[in-house]
Amino acid sequence: MTKFVNALLGGTGEYGIGLQKFQTDCGTAWGHIGQIAGYTTMTVSDGTRALSTGINTPVIADGAGSGEATKNFVNQALCG
């Protein structure tokens, strides 16, 4: 699960088997993001803190904008 490959995920990082690697301002975190039309879920942990969300989204979302927003949200939650 921790052997990662490069993946295009809105610029959020690398991906393994079921885990996504997030580079934050304070280190590395691991988790997973899931999306279907109108809904996004995310669970991320750095081993000390954890973040789990469910968000209602527009049916057609801006992938680049939501990727940057996700990165900022994870940084604030885990590094703040």
N, C-alpha and C positions, 0 to 999 in steps of 0.2 A: 504493500500500500504506500510505502514511502519512496519507491523508485519512480521519479517523476519524468515526464516528457513535456516538451513545449506544446502548448495548446492555445488556440485563439479563443479566449473567454472574456472578451471586453477589456483586455489589457490587465486582467486581475492576477495573472501568474501562470504557474505550471500546474499540471494535473496528474494524479496517480490513479490507482484503482480505488475509486470511492472518496479520495481525499484531494482537496485542492490546496496548494501551498500559497499562502499570502505573505508577502513581504510587507511588514509594517515599519513605522518609524522606530519601534522599540524591539524589533526582532522578527522571528518567523512564527506564524500561526498556521494551523491546519483546520480544514473544515470542508463544507460542501454547500453549494448553492443549487437550488432547483427552481425552475420556472415553467409555468404553463400560462396560457393567455389569461391575463387578469390577476395573476398571483405569483409572488416570489417568496421563497423561504431561504433561510441561511442559518447555518450553525458553524461557529468558528471558535477555536480555543488556542491559547498560547501555552497551555499547561498550568497556568495560574488563574487566568480569567477566562470566562466563556461568554459568548453572545449567541442568542438564538432569536430569530425574528420571522414573522410572517407579514407580508406587506401586500395590500391590494394595489395593483398597478394598472395603467391603461392597457387595453388589449394589444395595441401596437406601441411598444416602448422604444425609446432611443437607446440602443445598445451601448454606444460609446458614452453617453451621458450617464446611464445607469451604472456602468462599470466604474466610472470615476466617483460617483456618489457612494457606491458600495465600498470602494477603497477608503474614502474619507471616513465613512461610518465605522468601519473596522478599526482604523487608526484611532479615532476618538474613543471608542469603547474599550480597546485593549491598552492604549498608551496614555490615556488621559488621566 
